[in-house]
């Protein structure tokens, strides 16, 4: 029933889709000034505003540099290279994770 109503509406010319209104663009006259387009994009700031303190930024850089440093091959006889359970230090009261290519930093 609904399809038959749709077909009769299409046949009678009563369109359900709203058509955009076309505006006519006239030719510019030679002595008229060039129209200035609307500026819709907000200009970029001249400087960055950091939400972290310098100390937090330096701590993050130190952590990244530690993780980035190349690993030396460990000899199986040396006890200092055996895997141990990491102890939670009082300085680490945050959680950092990456989801969908974005870095999330939660302070605890």
C-alpha positions in Angstrom: 0.0 0.0 0.0 2.8 2.4 0.9 4.6 1.7 -2.4 1.4 2.4 -4.4 1.1 5.8 -2.6 4.7 6.5 -3.3 4.2 5.7 -7.0 1.1 7.9 -7.3 2.9 10.8 -5.6 5.8 10.4 -8.1 3.3 10.3 -11.0 1.4 13.4 -9.9 4.6 15.4 -9.6 4.5 16.0 -5.8 8.1 15.3 -5.0 9.0 14.4 -1.4 12.7 15.5 -1.8 13.3 19.2 -1.1 15.2 20.8 -3.9 17.8 23.5 -3.1 17.1 27.0 -4.3 19.3 27.9 -7.2 20.8 31.4 -7.1 21.9 33.2 -10.3 25.4 34.4 -10.5 25.7 37.5 -12.5 28.7 38.6 -14.5 31.0 41.0 -12.6 31.3 44.4 -14.1 34.9 45.6 -14.9 34.9 48.6 -12.5 33.3 46.8 -9.5 35.6 45.8 -6.7 36.3 42.1 -6.2 33.9 40.6 -3.5 35.7 39.5 -0.3 34.8 35.9 0.6 33.6 35.2 4.1 36.3 34.0 6.5 34.8 30.9 8.1 38.0 29.4 9.5 39.3 30.6 12.8 42.9 31.8 12.4 45.6 29.6 14.0 47.1 31.0 17.3 50.6 32.5 17.1 51.8 30.4 20.1 50.9 27.1 21.7 49.2 27.0 25.1 50.4 24.0 27.1 48.1 22.4 29.6 50.9 20.5 31.3 53.6 22.0 33.5 57.3 22.0 32.4 58.1 19.3 34.9 55.4 17.0 33.6 56.6 17.5 30.0 60.2 16.8 31.0 59.1 13.6 32.9 57.2 12.5 29.7 60.3 13.1 27.6 62.5 11.2 30.0 60.0 8.2 29.9 59.9 8.3 26.1 63.7 8.4 25.8 64.0 5.4 28.2 61.5 3.4 26.1 63.2 4.5 22.9 66.7 3.5 23.9 68.0 0.3 22.2 67.9 -2.9 24.4 71.2 -4.6 25.0 71.2 -8.4 24.7 71.0 -9.9 28.2 73.1 -12.8 29.3 71.0 -15.5 30.9 73.4 -16.0 33.8 73.3 -12.4 35.1 70.6 -11.9 37.7 70.2 -8.2 37.0 68.6 -8.9 33.6 66.1 -11.5 34.8 62.5 -10.3 34.5 61.0 -9.1 37.7 57.7 -7.7 38.7 57.8 -3.9 38.4 57.5 -2.1 41.7 55.1 0.8 41.7 57.1 3.9 42.5 55.5 6.9 44.2 56.4 9.1 41.3 54.2 7.1 38.9 50.7 8.2 39.8 49.4 8.4 36.2 48.2 6.1 33.5 49.0 6.6 29.8 47.4 4.6 27.0 46.9 4.9 23.3 43.4 4.3 21.7 42.6 4.8 18.1 45.9 6.6 17.5 45.3 9.1 20.3 47.3 9.4 23.5 45.2 9.5 26.8 47.0 10.6 30.0 45.1 10.1 33.3 46.6 11.5 36.4 45.9 9.6 39.6 
